[in-house]
Amino acid sequence: MPSQNVGRNFESENLSTEKNRDDNTVCKQILESDPTIRVAAFIEGAEVTGYAETPRTKNVLSRSIDLRKKIGFWVSIITEMARQTDELFGSTEYVLITHKGLKMVTIPLSARRSLGLSLDRAADTEKLILKIMTKFDLASSN
């Protein structure tokens, strides 16, 4: 599926951190905001509510609904595990897992909602997260 050039040069959309009917659209806009982003997904509880991926991911995740469900479950568990230490160290900003060829990032947005990203290994994670959180007004509401 060809990539649409959606939202590369728009200002903050003031998007809600609550479940949104346009989660797929927002994921596409996030994906288009930086070429180092491979996949963007919103996860509510353990359910993937929005999803977009670049053509270079070879549709690995979109072909396997079971894998997408497992990713939603994994994100909810890993985020909850990170939150267990919030009282000791401050609120969780993001969780990063680095693989040989990519980075997987989970950003808690609220008590039950997260943004999941798959990034190129060389991506500047801190800079990219700040860019997305600012551009899409996804300030945490923990």
N, C-alpha and C positions, 0 to 999 in steps of 0.2 A: 504494500500500500504506500503510495507516494506521500511524502511528508508535506504538510501544508505549512506555509509560512505564517503561523498564527502568533500574534503578540510579541514579536521580537522587539518592537520599539514603543510599547505602550507604558503608561505610568501605572502606579499602583492601582489595582482594581478593587481594593478594600474588600477582599473576599473573606467570607466567614470561615471560622475554624470548625463550624458544625457541619454535619452531613449536608451536602448540596447536590441538587439534581444535576448540576453541571460539573461534577467531579472529573469526568472524562475530558471535558473541554479544558478545565484548569490544568489537568495533567499534560495535555498537549501543549498548552501555553508554557508551562514550566519546561517541558522537553525542548521547546523551540527557543527558550531564553539563553541556552548555552550549548555549544556543540559537544561538550564533554559529558553531558547527561545522556545516558542510554535508555533508562526507564524511569518513569515517575508513577507513583501509585499512592492513593489515599487508602488508609486502612482504618476502619471503624470497628472497635472490638477486635475480632479476628477475621472480619470480612473485608475483602478488597472492594471498595466502593467506586473507585476511579482508577483508570489505567491508560498509559500511553507508552509506546516504545519506538525507538528509531528502527529504520529498516536494517541497520547493521547488526541488530541483536538476533537476526535470523528467526524472529518470531518464536524463540525458545519458550518464553513464558506464555504467550497468547495461545500457542498450540496446546498447552497442557493446563486445563482448568484445575486438575488435581494439584499441580505444582503451584499454581497461583493461590489456591486455598491454603496449601502448606506455608507459603510465604506469608500470607496474612496471619496465620496462627503463630509462625515464628516471630514476626514483628511484634505481635502483641505480647508474647512471652519475654522476648529480649528487652522490650521497653519496660515492662513491669519489673523485671529483674533489676534494671538500671535504676528505676524509681525507688527501689528498696533502700538505696543508699542516699537518697535525696536529703534526708534529715541530717546525715553526717557531713555531706560534702556540698550541699546546694543542689538546686534543681538540675535535672539531666538536660543538657543542651542537645546532644545527639549521641547515637551509638554508631560506631564505625567498625566494619569488618573488612579487612583487606585480603583479597585473593591475589593470585599471581597476575591475573589479567584485568581485574576490576576492583572497585570499592563498592560496598553496599552500606548505605547510610539510612538510619531511621531517626526521624526528628519528631519527638512528641509535640503535639499541638494542643491537646487537652487530655483529660483523664482517660478517654477511650479512643482518641483519634490521633493518628500519626501520618506523617508523610514519609514514604519510602523512596529512595533513589538508588539507582545503579549508575556509577560514574566510571569514566576512564580511570585507569590506575594513576595517571599523571595529573589528574584534576587537583586543583587547590581546594580541598574540602572546606576549610574554614571560610575562605573568600566566597565560594559558591553558595554555601548555606546562607551566609549573610545577604548575598545578592537576592536569593530566592525569598528569604523571609521578609526582606524589605520591599522588593518589587511586588510581591503578591500579598503583602500585609498579613502574614501568617504568624503574628506574634503569639507566643504561647500563652494560654489562659489556664494554667495549672492551678 
